[in-house]
Amino acid sequence: MNGPSAPLLLITGASSGIGQALAKRFHDAGWRLALVARREHELQRFVAAQSYDPYDAQVYAADVADAASITAAGRLCIERQGLPDAVVANAGISVGIDSAQFEDLQVLHDTLQTNVLGIAATFQPFIEPMRQRRHGTLVGVASVAGIRGLPGHAAYCASKAAAIAYCESLRGECRGSGVRVVTLVPGYIDTPLTRGNPYPMPFLMSAEAFADAAFLALRAGTSYRVIPWQMALVAKLLRVLPNGVFDRAFAGRPRKPRRGGAAR
């Protein structure tokens, strides 16, 4: 059990992958946890497996794609556990699309709803209370996929590019208020979200290693961090590649499977 003055972290997508690894890392550092995910039973199983008591961790079932659901969970967290010291908007989905297929327009809609609106709705209940307290950290988890658009990944790339821009805008809006806004930009992390990828994943790192690096980046006061550092170099290169070179480099690359479809 962490101490009575332990800081509080709220994290979405906490039932697996990066979210679960971050929850463990922060708890090990002495933080209390507010764990949010759609799959409440998975959260409860995780809490039981870690032997967290109710002071250490509480569970909130919510869908970040549903603004009413996730904002209600945020308000309930404040009521039950107090105003968090940090909020990590981590929940996200990744599905390949083919824009020539009508049904994939819904996939694009759902991806943007979850990966972009989900961040804003996760943060919303906490922004004004944190400003009034003049302390707090809002962390958006984006992806290096937001740096350039990859064939077959239009929904995910667009959503993560929007997430990066949204966090940057919010950082400016919160400047001088005591509220920090941090953008974490993972490369390839070994999670259930990436294990079905039919293409090479350079510099693949474990969720636990990512959580360690992310924790250190937040403690260092960074506002933007690509993890792992090797992918930061790749991201910088991708930004400056001429379109023709970029297009040739990714021509013929296997694509992420579509919803109900196969990779091609």
Phi and psi restraints in degrees (value plus and minus 20) as a CYANA .aco file:
   2 ASN   PHI    -100.3   -60.3
   2 ASN   PSI     142.3   182.3
   3 GLY   PHI     -89.2   -49.2
   3 GLY   PSI     148.4   188.4
   4 PRO   PHI     -86.1   -46.1
   4 PRO   PSI     -41.1    -1.1
   5 SER   PHI    -124.9   -84.9
   5 SER   PSI      -1.2    38.8
   6 ALA   PHI     -83.0   -43.0
   6 ALA   PSI     117.3   157.3
   7 PRO   PHI     -87.1   -47.1
   7 PRO   PSI     141.2   181.2
   8 LEU   PHI    -135.8   -95.8
   8 LEU   PSI     111.8   151.8
   9 LEU   PHI    -134.9   -94.9
   9 LEU   PSI     108.0   148.0
  10 LEU   PHI    -123.5   -83.5
  10 LEU   PSI     112.8   152.8
  11 ILE   PHI    -158.7  -118.7
  11 ILE   PSI     111.9   151.9
  12 THR   PHI    -112.7   -72.7
  12 THR   PSI     142.1   182.1
  13 GLY   PHI      43.4    83.4
  13 GLY   PSI      16.0    56.0
  14 ALA   PHI    -107.5   -67.5
  14 ALA   PSI     -16.5    23.5
  15 SER   PHI    -105.5   -65.5
  15 SER   PSI     -29.0    11.0
  16 SER   PHI    -185.7  -145.7
  16 SER   PSI     154.1   194.1
  17 GLY   PHI      37.1    77.1
  17 GLY   PSI    -156.5  -116.5
  18 ILE   PHI     -78.5   -38.5
  18 ILE   PSI     -62.3   -22.3
  19 GLY   PHI     -79.6   -39.6
  19 GLY   PSI     -65.2   -25.2
  20 GLN   PHI     -87.0   -47.0
  20 GLN   PSI     -61.0   -21.0
  21 ALA   PHI     -83.9   -43.9
  21 ALA   PSI     -61.4   -21.4
  22 LEU   PHI     -84.2   -44.2
  22 LEU   PSI     -60.8   -20.8
  23 ALA   PHI     -78.6   -38.6
  23 ALA   PSI     -66.3   -26.3
  24 LYS   PHI     -82.0   -42.0
  24 LYS   PSI     -63.9   -23.9
  25 ARG   PHI     -84.2   -44.2
  25 ARG   PSI     -63.7   -23.7
  26 PHE   PHI     -88.6   -48.6
  26 PHE   PSI     -60.2   -20.2
  27 HIS   PHI     -82.6   -42.6
  27 HIS   PSI     -61.2   -21.2
  28 ASP   PHI     -81.2   -41.2
  28 ASP   PSI     -45.9    -5.9
  29 ALA   PHI    -109.0   -69.0
  29 ALA   PSI     -14.6    25.4
  30 GLY   PHI      80.6   120.6
  30 GLY   PSI      -6.7    33.3
  31 TRP   PHI    -112.1   -72.1
  31 TRP   PSI     129.0   169.0
  32 ARG   PHI    -103.7   -63.7
  32 ARG   PSI     141.3   181.3
  33 LEU   PHI    -148.6  -108.6
  33 LEU   PSI     119.0   159.0
  34 ALA   PHI    -137.1   -97.1
  34 ALA   PSI      89.8   129.8
  35 LEU   PHI    -123.9   -83.9
  35 LEU   PSI     106.2   146.2
  36 VAL   PHI    -144.2  -104.2
  36 VAL   PSI     113.9   153.9
  37 ALA   PHI    -186.6  -146.6
  37 ALA   PSI     145.3   185.3
  38 ARG   PHI     -90.2   -50.2
  38 ARG   PSI     -56.9   -16.9
  39 ARG   PHI    -109.4   -69.4
  39 ARG   PSI      64.5   104.5
  40 GLU   PHI     -80.4   -40.4
  40 GLU   PSI     -57.5   -17.5
  41 HIS   PHI     -84.8   -44.8
  41 HIS   PSI     -52.8   -12.8
  42 GLU   PHI     -89.1   -49.1
  42 GLU   PSI     -58.2   -18.2
  43 LEU   PHI     -83.7   -43.7
  43 LEU   PSI     -65.0   -25.0
  44 GLN   PHI     -82.7   -42.7
  44 GLN   PSI     -58.2   -18.2
  45 ARG   PHI     -85.1   -45.1
  45 ARG   PSI     -61.3   -21.3
  46 PHE   PHI     -82.9   -42.9
  46 PHE   PSI     -67.2   -27.2
  47 VAL   PHI     -80.2   -40.2
  47 VAL   PSI     -62.4   -22.4
  48 ALA   PHI     -85.7   -45.7
  48 ALA   PSI     -61.1   -21.1
  49 ALA   PHI     -84.5   -44.5
  49 ALA   PSI     -51.3   -11.3
  50 GLN   PHI    -107.7   -67.7
  50 GLN   PSI     -25.7    14.3
  51 SER   PHI      40.1    80.1
  51 SER   PSI      15.0    55.0
  52 TYR   PHI     -96.1   -56.1
  52 TYR   PSI     117.0   157.0
  53 ASP   PHI    -111.4   -71.4
  53 ASP   PSI     153.5   193.5
  54 PRO   PHI     -80.7   -40.7
  54 PRO   PSI     -44.9    -4.9
  55 TYR   PHI     -93.9   -53.9
  55 TYR   PSI     -56.8   -16.8
  56 ASP   PHI     -86.8   -46.8
  56 ASP   PSI     -63.8   -23.8
  57 ALA   PHI    -173.3  -133.3
  57 ALA   PSI     118.6   158.6
  58 GLN   PHI    -147.8  -107.8
  58 GLN   PSI     133.7   173.7
  59 VAL   PHI    -132.4   -92.4
  59 VAL   PSI     118.7   158.7
  60 TYR   PHI    -152.5  -112.5
  60 TYR   PSI     101.3   141.3
  61 ALA   PHI    -107.9   -67.9
  61 ALA   PSI      99.7   139.7
  62 ALA   PHI    -179.6  -139.6
  62 ALA   PSI     135.3   175.3
  63 ASP   PHI    -131.4   -91.4
  63 ASP   PSI      97.4   137.4
  64 VAL   PHI     -85.8   -45.8
  64 VAL   PSI     -40.4    -0.4
  65 ALA   PHI     -96.1   -56.1
  65 ALA   PSI     -31.2     8.8
  66 ASP   PHI    -130.3   -90.3
  66 ASP   PSI      83.3   123.3
  67 ALA   PHI     -77.6   -37.6
  67 ALA   PSI     -59.2   -19.2
  68 ALA   PHI     -84.4   -44.4
  68 ALA   PSI     -58.6   -18.6
  69 SER   PHI     -87.5   -47.5
  69 SER   PSI     -70.4   -30.4
  70 ILE   PHI     -94.5   -54.5
  70 ILE   PSI     -54.6   -14.6
  71 THR   PHI     -89.5   -49.5
  71 THR   PSI     -53.5   -13.5
  72 ALA   PHI     -85.4   -45.4
  72 ALA   PSI     -59.8   -19.8
  73 ALA   PHI     -82.7   -42.7
  73 ALA   PSI     -59.3   -19.3
  74 GLY   PHI     -82.1   -42.1
  74 GLY   PSI     -64.6   -24.6
  75 ARG   PHI     -85.6   -45.6
  75 ARG   PSI     -57.2   -17.2
  76 LEU   PHI     -86.4   -46.4
  76 LEU   PSI     -56.9   -16.9
  77 CYS   PHI     -80.1   -40.1
  77 CYS   PSI     -65.3   -25.3
  78 ILE   PHI     -80.6   -40.6
  78 ILE   PSI     -60.5   -20.5
  79 GLU   PHI     -86.4   -46.4
  79 GLU   PSI     -62.1   -22.1
  80 ARG   PHI    -103.1   -63.1
  80 ARG   PSI     -64.9   -24.9
  81 GLN   PHI    -136.3   -96.3
  81 GLN   PSI     -30.8     9.2
  82 GLY   PHI      79.3   119.3
  82 GLY   PSI     155.2   195.2
  83 LEU   PHI     -93.7   -53.7
  83 LEU   PSI     103.8   143.8
  84 PRO   PHI     -82.4   -42.4
  84 PRO   PSI     133.4   173.4
  85 ASP   PHI    -102.4   -62.4
  85 ASP   PSI     -48.4    -8.4
  86 ALA   PHI    -166.1  -126.1
  86 ALA   PSI     124.7   164.7
  87 VAL   PHI    -146.9  -106.9
  87 VAL   PSI     104.9   144.9
  88 VAL   PHI    -131.2   -91.2
  88 VAL   PSI      92.4   132.4
  89 ALA   PHI    -108.5   -68.5
  89 ALA   PSI      74.1   114.1
  90 ASN   PHI    -129.2   -89.2
  90 ASN   PSI     -45.6    -5.6
  91 ALA   PHI     -79.9   -39.9
  91 ALA   PSI     118.8   158.8
  92 GLY   PHI    -186.1  -146.1
  92 GLY   PSI     145.6   185.6
  93 ILE   PHI    -150.0  -110.0
  93 ILE   PSI     137.2   177.2
  94 SER   PHI    -163.6  -123.6
  94 SER   PSI      94.2   134.2
  95 VAL   PHI    -158.0  -118.0
  95 VAL   PSI     117.4   157.4
  96 GLY   PHI     -91.5   -51.5
  96 GLY   PSI     133.2   173.2
  97 ILE   PHI    -157.2  -117.2
  97 ILE   PSI     139.1   179.1
  98 ASP   PHI    -144.9  -104.9
  98 ASP   PSI      89.4   129.4
  99 SER   PHI     -85.8   -45.8
  99 SER   PSI     -31.6     8.4
 100 ALA   PHI     -97.0   -57.0
 100 ALA   PSI     -33.7     6.3
 101 GLN   PHI    -118.0   -78.0
 101 GLN   PSI     103.1   143.1
 102 PHE   PHI     -77.2   -37.2
 102 PHE   PSI     -61.6   -21.6
 103 GLU   PHI     -85.3   -45.3
 103 GLU   PSI     -40.5    -0.5
 104 ASP   PHI     -97.4   -57.4
 104 ASP   PSI     -32.8     7.2
 105 LEU   PHI     -82.8   -42.8
 105 LEU   PSI     -53.9   -13.9
 106 GLN   PHI     -89.1   -49.1
 106 GLN   PSI     -55.0   -15.0
 107 VAL   PHI     -84.2   -44.2
 107 VAL   PSI     -62.6   -22.6
 108 LEU   PHI     -79.3   -39.3
 108 LEU   PSI     -65.9   -25.9
 109 HIS   PHI     -78.5   -38.5
 109 HIS   PSI     -68.5   -28.5
 110 ASP   PHI     -84.9   -44.9
 110 ASP   PSI     -57.5   -17.5
 111 THR   PHI     -87.2   -47.2
 111 THR   PSI     -64.7   -24.7
 112 LEU   PHI     -84.5   -44.5
 112 LEU   PSI     -59.3   -19.3
 113 GLN   PHI     -80.1   -40.1
 113 GLN   PSI     -63.9   -23.9
 114 THR   PHI     -97.7   -57.7
 114 THR   PSI     -67.7   -27.7
 115 ASN   PHI    -105.3   -65.3
 115 ASN   PSI     -37.8     2.2
 116 VAL   PHI    -134.9   -94.9
 116 VAL   PSI     -82.2   -42.2
 117 LEU   PHI     -77.3   -37.3
 117 LEU   PSI     -55.2   -15.2
 118 GLY   PHI     -79.4   -39.4
 118 GLY   PSI     -58.1   -18.1
 119 ILE   PHI     -86.7   -46.7
 119 ILE   PSI     -69.2   -29.2
 120 ALA   PHI     -81.3   -41.3
 120 ALA   PSI     -62.4   -22.4
 121 ALA   PHI     -90.2   -50.2
 121 ALA   PSI     -53.1   -13.1
 122 THR   PHI     -82.9   -42.9
 122 THR   PSI     -63.5   -23.5
 123 PHE   PHI     -94.0   -54.0
 123 PHE   PSI     -51.7   -11.7
 124 GLN   PHI     -69.9   -29.9
 124 GLN   PSI     -67.7   -27.7
 125 PRO   PHI     -85.4   -45.4
 125 PRO   PSI     -36.2     3.8
 126 PHE   PHI    -124.3   -84.3
 126 PHE   PSI     -36.6     3.4
 127 ILE   PHI     -83.0   -43.0
 127 ILE   PSI     -74.1   -34.1
 128 GLU   PHI     -87.6   -47.6
 128 GLU   PSI     -63.5   -23.5
 129 PRO   PHI     -80.3   -40.3
 129 PRO   PSI     -57.6   -17.6
 130 MET   PHI     -87.3   -47.3
 130 MET   PSI     -58.8   -18.8
 131 ARG   PHI     -81.5   -41.5
 131 ARG   PSI     -62.9   -22.9
 132 GLN   PHI     -85.5   -45.5
 132 GLN   PSI     -56.4   -16.4
 133 ARG   PHI     -97.3   -57.3
 133 ARG   PSI     -41.2    -1.2
 134 ARG   PHI      43.4    83.4
 134 ARG   PSI      18.9    58.9
 135 HIS   PHI    -184.4  -144.4
 135 HIS   PSI     117.8   157.8
 136 GLY   PHI     134.6   174.6
 136 GLY   PSI     139.1   179.1
 137 THR   PHI    -152.2  -112.2
 137 THR   PSI     108.2   148.2
 138 LEU   PHI    -131.9   -91.9
 138 LEU   PSI     102.5   142.5
 139 VAL   PHI    -139.0   -99.0
 139 VAL   PSI      98.8   138.8
 140 GLY   PHI    -122.2   -82.2
 140 GLY   PSI     109.3   149.3
 141 VAL   PHI    -116.2   -76.2
 141 VAL   PSI      92.8   132.8
 142 ALA   PHI    -124.1   -84.1
 142 ALA   PSI    -155.9  -115.9
 143 SER   PHI    -191.5  -151.5
 143 SER   PSI     132.8   172.8
 144 VAL   PHI     -83.7   -43.7
 144 VAL   PSI     -37.5     2.5
 145 ALA   PHI     -83.4   -43.4
 145 ALA   PSI     -35.4     4.6
 146 GLY   PHI    -102.6   -62.6
 146 GLY   PSI     -22.5    17.5
 147 ILE   PHI     -99.5   -59.5
 147 ILE   PSI     -65.9   -25.9
 148 ARG   PHI    -157.7  -117.7
 148 ARG   PSI     135.4   175.4
 149 GLY   PHI    -103.9   -63.9
 149 GLY   PSI     104.2   144.2
 150 LEU   PHI    -121.6   -81.6
 150 LEU   PSI     118.3   158.3
 151 PRO   PHI     -75.2   -35.2
 151 PRO   PSI     112.6   152.6
 152 GLY   PHI      62.4   102.4
 152 GLY   PSI     -26.7    13.3
 153 HIS   PHI    -136.0   -96.0
 153 HIS   PSI       4.0    44.0
 154 ALA   PHI     -76.4   -36.4
 154 ALA   PSI     -60.9   -20.9
 155 ALA   PHI     -85.5   -45.5
 155 ALA   PSI     -69.4   -29.4
 156 TYR   PHI     -87.4   -47.4
 156 TYR   PSI     -66.2   -26.2
 157 CYS   PHI     -81.2   -41.2
 157 CYS   PSI     -65.1   -25.1
 158 ALA   PHI     -81.9   -41.9
 158 ALA   PSI     -61.2   -21.2
 159 SER   PHI     -87.5   -47.5
 159 SER   PSI     -58.4   -18.4
 160 LYS   PHI     -97.3   -57.3
 160 LYS   PSI     -51.8   -11.8
 161 ALA   PHI     -82.9   -42.9
 161 ALA   PSI     -61.7   -21.7
 162 ALA   PHI     -85.4   -45.4
 162 ALA   PSI     -57.9   -17.9
 163 ALA   PHI     -82.6   -42.6
 163 ALA   PSI     -61.9   -21.9
 164 ILE   PHI     -82.5   -42.5
 164 ILE   PSI     -66.3   -26.3
 165 ALA   PHI     -86.3   -46.3
 165 ALA   PSI     -59.4   -19.4
 166 TYR   PHI     -81.8   -41.8
 166 TYR   PSI     -67.3   -27.3
 167 CYS   PHI     -83.8   -43.8
 167 CYS   PSI     -56.5   -16.5
 168 GLU   PHI     -84.3   -44.3
 168 GLU   PSI     -62.7   -22.7
 169 SER   PHI     -82.9   -42.9
 169 SER   PSI     -65.2   -25.2
 170 LEU   PHI     -84.9   -44.9
 170 LEU   PSI     -54.9   -14.9
 171 ARG   PHI     -79.1   -39.1
 171 ARG   PSI     -62.9   -22.9
 172 GLY   PHI     -85.6   -45.6
 172 GLY   PSI     -58.1   -18.1
 173 GLU   PHI     -86.9   -46.9
 173 GLU   PSI     -50.6   -10.6
 174 CYS   PHI    -112.6   -72.6
 174 CYS   PSI     -22.6    17.4
 175 ARG   PHI     -78.3   -38.3
 175 ARG   PSI     111.6   151.6
 176 GLY   PHI      64.0   104.0
 176 GLY   PSI     -21.4    18.6
 177 SER   PHI    -115.5   -75.5
 177 SER   PSI     -28.9    11.1
 178 GLY   PHI      70.6   110.6
 178 GLY   PSI     -22.6    17.4
 179 VAL   PHI    -121.3   -81.3
 179 VAL   PSI     101.4   141.4
 180 ARG   PHI    -111.3   -71.3
 180 ARG   PSI     122.0   162.0
 181 VAL   PHI    -139.7   -99.7
 181 VAL   PSI     106.3   146.3
 182 VAL   PHI    -141.7  -101.7
 182 VAL   PSI     115.4   155.4
 183 THR   PHI    -129.5   -89.5
 183 THR   PSI      98.1   138.1
 184 LEU   PHI    -120.0   -80.0
 184 LEU   PSI     112.3   152.3
 185 VAL   PHI    -143.5  -103.5
 185 VAL   PSI      69.8   109.8
 186 PRO   PHI     -91.7   -51.7
 186 PRO   PSI     128.6   168.6
 187 GLY   PHI    -106.4   -66.4
 187 GLY   PSI    -155.0  -115.0
 188 TYR   PHI    -106.1   -66.1
 188 TYR   PSI      98.2   138.2
 189 ILE   PHI    -137.3   -97.3
 189 ILE   PSI     116.1   156.1
 190 ASP   PHI     -94.3   -54.3
 190 ASP   PSI      75.2   115.2
 191 THR   PHI    -159.0  -119.0
 191 THR   PSI     150.0   190.0
 192 PRO   PHI     -77.2   -37.2
 192 PRO   PSI     -45.9    -5.9
 193 LEU   PHI     -89.7   -49.7
 193 LEU   PSI     -48.3    -8.3
 194 THR   PHI    -125.5   -85.5
 194 THR   PSI     -34.2     5.8
 195 ARG   PHI     -86.9   -46.9
 195 ARG   PSI     -38.8     1.2
 196 GLY   PHI    -114.0   -74.0
 196 GLY   PSI     -15.0    25.0
 197 ASN   PHI     -86.5   -46.5
 197 ASN   PSI     108.5   148.5
 198 PRO   PHI    -112.8   -72.8
 198 PRO   PSI      12.9    52.9
 199 TYR   PHI    -165.4  -125.4
 199 TYR   PSI     140.9   180.9
 200 PRO   PHI     -80.8   -40.8
 200 PRO   PSI     126.1   166.1
 201 MET   PHI    -146.0  -106.0
 201 MET   PSI      68.5   108.5
 202 PRO   PHI     -84.0   -44.0
 202 PRO   PSI     125.5   165.5
 203 PHE   PHI      39.9    79.9
 203 PHE   PSI      12.1    52.1
 204 LEU   PHI     -77.3   -37.3
 204 LEU   PSI     112.4   152.4
 205 MET   PHI    -149.9  -109.9
 205 MET   PSI     137.2   177.2
 206 SER   PHI     -91.8   -51.8
 206 SER   PSI     138.0   178.0
 207 ALA   PHI     -82.4   -42.4
 207 ALA   PSI     -54.2   -14.2
 208 GLU   PHI     -87.5   -47.5
 208 GLU   PSI     -61.3   -21.3
 209 ALA   PHI     -85.7   -45.7
 209 ALA   PSI     -58.9   -18.9
 210 PHE   PHI     -81.1   -41.1
 210 PHE   PSI     -65.4   -25.4
 211 ALA   PHI     -80.5   -40.5
 211 ALA   PSI     -60.3   -20.3
 212 ASP   PHI     -80.7   -40.7
 212 ASP   PSI     -68.2   -28.2
 213 ALA   PHI     -85.2   -45.2
 213 ALA   PSI     -59.4   -19.4
 214 ALA   PHI     -85.8   -45.8
 214 ALA   PSI     -63.1   -23.1
 215 PHE   PHI     -79.7   -39.7
 215 PHE   PSI     -64.5   -24.5
 216 LEU   PHI     -85.8   -45.8
 216 LEU   PSI     -57.3   -17.3
 217 ALA   PHI     -84.8   -44.8
 217 ALA   PSI     -61.4   -21.4
 218 LEU   PHI     -87.9   -47.9
 218 LEU   PSI     -59.5   -19.5
 219 ARG   PHI     -85.7   -45.7
 219 ARG   PSI     -50.5   -10.5
 220 ALA   PHI     -97.6   -57.6
 220 ALA   PSI     -29.3    10.7
 221 GLY   PHI      64.4   104.4
 221 GLY   PSI      -1.0    39.0
 222 THR   PHI     -88.8   -48.8
 222 THR   PSI     136.3   176.3
 223 SER   PHI    -127.1   -87.1
 223 SER   PSI     -36.2     3.8
 224 TYR   PHI    -174.4  -134.4
 224 TYR   PSI     107.0   147.0
 225 ARG   PHI    -167.0  -127.0
 225 ARG   PSI     104.5   144.5
 226 VAL   PHI    -109.7   -69.7
 226 VAL   PSI     112.0   152.0
 227 ILE   PHI    -151.9  -111.9
 227 ILE   PSI     108.4   148.4
 228 PRO   PHI     -98.1   -58.1
 228 PRO   PSI     151.1   191.1
 229 TRP   PHI     -83.5   -43.5
 229 TRP   PSI     -49.6    -9.6
 230 GLN   PHI     -82.1   -42.1
 230 GLN   PSI     -56.0   -16.0
 231 MET   PHI     -91.5   -51.5
 231 MET   PSI     -42.3    -2.3
 232 ALA   PHI     -84.0   -44.0
 232 ALA   PSI     -59.6   -19.6
 233 LEU   PHI     -86.9   -46.9
 233 LEU   PSI     -62.5   -22.5
 234 VAL   PHI     -81.3   -41.3
 234 VAL   PSI     -62.2   -22.2
 235 ALA   PHI     -81.5   -41.5
 235 ALA   PSI     -61.2   -21.2
 236 LYS   PHI     -84.5   -44.5
 236 LYS   PSI     -59.6   -19.6
 237 LEU   PHI     -85.0   -45.0
 237 LEU   PSI     -64.5   -24.5
 238 LEU   PHI     -79.9   -39.9
 238 LEU   PSI     -56.5   -16.5
 239 ARG   PHI     -81.8   -41.8
 239 ARG   PSI     -54.7   -14.7
 240 VAL   PHI    -120.9   -80.9
 240 VAL   PSI     -26.6    13.4
 241 LEU   PHI     -83.0   -43.0
 241 LEU   PSI     111.8   151.8
 242 PRO   PHI     -80.1   -40.1
 242 PRO   PSI     130.0   170.0
 243 ASN   PHI     -74.7   -34.7
 243 ASN   PSI     -62.8   -22.8
 244 GLY   PHI     -81.4   -41.4
 244 GLY   PSI     -63.3   -23.3
 245 VAL   PHI     -85.9   -45.9
 245 VAL   PSI     -64.2   -24.2
 246 PHE   PHI     -80.9   -40.9
 246 PHE   PSI     -66.8   -26.8
 247 ASP   PHI     -81.7   -41.7
 247 ASP   PSI     -62.3   -22.3
 248 ARG   PHI     -86.4   -46.4
 248 ARG   PSI     -56.7   -16.7
 249 ALA   PHI     -84.2   -44.2
 249 ALA   PSI     -52.4   -12.4
 250 PHE   PHI    -126.9   -86.9
 250 PHE   PSI     -13.6    26.4
 251 ALA   PHI     -86.1   -46.1
 251 ALA   PSI     112.6   152.6
 252 GLY   PHI      58.8    98.8
 252 GLY   PSI     -18.9    21.1
 253 ARG   PHI     -88.1   -48.1
 253 ARG   PSI     116.0   156.0
 254 PRO   PHI     -75.5   -35.5
 254 PRO   PSI     125.9   165.9
 255 ARG   PHI    -127.3   -87.3
 255 ARG   PSI     135.1   175.1
 256 LYS   PHI     -85.6   -45.6
 256 LYS   PSI     119.4   159.4
 257 PRO   PHI     -77.7   -37.7
 257 PRO   PSI     121.8   161.8
 258 ARG   PHI     -97.2   -57.2
 258 ARG   PSI     144.8   184.8
 259 ARG   PHI     -86.7   -46.7
 259 ARG   PSI      97.3   137.3
 260 GLY   PHI      54.9    94.9
 260 GLY   PSI     -11.1    28.9
 261 GLY   PHI    -148.6  -108.6
 261 GLY   PSI    -196.2  -156.2
 262 ALA   PHI    -129.7   -89.7
 262 ALA   PSI     136.0   176.0
 263 ALA   PHI     -87.9   -47.9
 263 ALA   PSI     134.7   174.7
